[in-house]
């Protein structure tokens, strides 16, 4: 298998097995399964990736704004129903 170069400044690099590509109006969406994950110890806590140490950001469109990751809300699936319920209550007000 051919190896792609890693980006030194990137806290996490992921090698994917490509399943599909979807042409969008202005971009292409690549759908794949992670095969390998590469990172440095400085981005990890307890042998797991630490999102606070990675300090990722995302781009939203069409407003073209960058966002950082917020606070930990709780354990997935343990509090999900209450978050969904609270969100629905807020929308009904």
C-alpha positions in Angstrom: 0.0 0.0 0.0 1.2 3.5 -0.9 1.9 5.8 2.1 0.8 9.5 2.0 3.1 12.1 3.6 2.0 13.4 7.1 1.6 17.0 7.9 4.0 17.9 10.7 1.9 20.7 12.1 -1.3 18.6 12.2 -2.0 17.1 15.7 -3.7 14.1 14.2 -3.3 12.4 10.8 -5.7 9.7 9.7 -5.2 7.2 6.9 -8.5 6.1 5.3 -9.8 3.4 3.1 -11.9 5.3 0.6 -15.4 4.0 0.0 -17.0 6.7 -2.0 -16.8 10.2 -3.3 -19.8 12.5 -3.6 -19.6 15.6 -5.9 -21.2 18.6 -4.2 -21.8 22.0 -5.8 -18.5 23.5 -4.7 -16.6 20.6 -3.2 -16.2 16.8 -3.0 -17.1 14.8 0.0 -14.9 11.8 0.6 -16.3 8.9 2.6 -14.0 6.3 4.1 -13.1 4.1 7.1 -10.1 5.0 9.3 -7.2 2.5 8.9 -4.4 4.2 10.9 -4.2 7.2 13.2 -0.9 9.1 13.8 -0.3 11.6 16.6 2.3 12.7 19.1 2.3 12.0 22.8 1.8 15.7 23.6 -1.7 15.4 22.2 -2.7 12.4 24.3 -3.8 11.8 27.9 -4.0 8.3 29.4 -3.0 6.7 26.0 -6.0 8.4 24.3 -6.3 11.4 22.0 -7.2 14.5 24.1 -9.4 16.9 22.2 -8.4 19.9 24.5 -4.7 19.3 23.7 -5.4 18.9 20.0 -7.3 22.2 20.0 -9.2 21.5 16.8 -11.5 24.0 14.9 -14.1 23.7 12.3 -15.5 25.9 9.5 -19.2 26.5 9.1 -20.8 27.5 5.9 -22.3 29.6 4.4 -21.4 32.0 7.2 -17.7 31.2 6.7 -16.8 31.2 10.4 -14.3 29.2 12.4 -15.3 27.6 15.7 -13.4 25.9 18.4 -14.5 22.9 20.5 -16.5 23.8 23.6 -16.8 22.2 27.0 -17.4 18.5 27.7 -21.1 18.1 28.2 -21.0 14.5 29.5 -20.7 10.9 28.5 -22.3 10.0 25.2 -25.6 8.1 25.3 -25.8 8.7 29.1 -27.0 12.3 28.9 -28.0 12.4 25.2 -31.8 12.0 25.8 -31.8 14.8 28.4 -29.9 17.1 26.1 -32.3 16.3 23.2 -35.3 16.9 25.5 -33.9 20.2 26.8 -33.2 21.3 23.2 -36.8 20.5 22.2 -38.2 22.4 25.2 -36.1 25.4 24.2 -37.4 25.3 20.7 -41.0 25.1 21.9 -40.8 28.3 23.9 
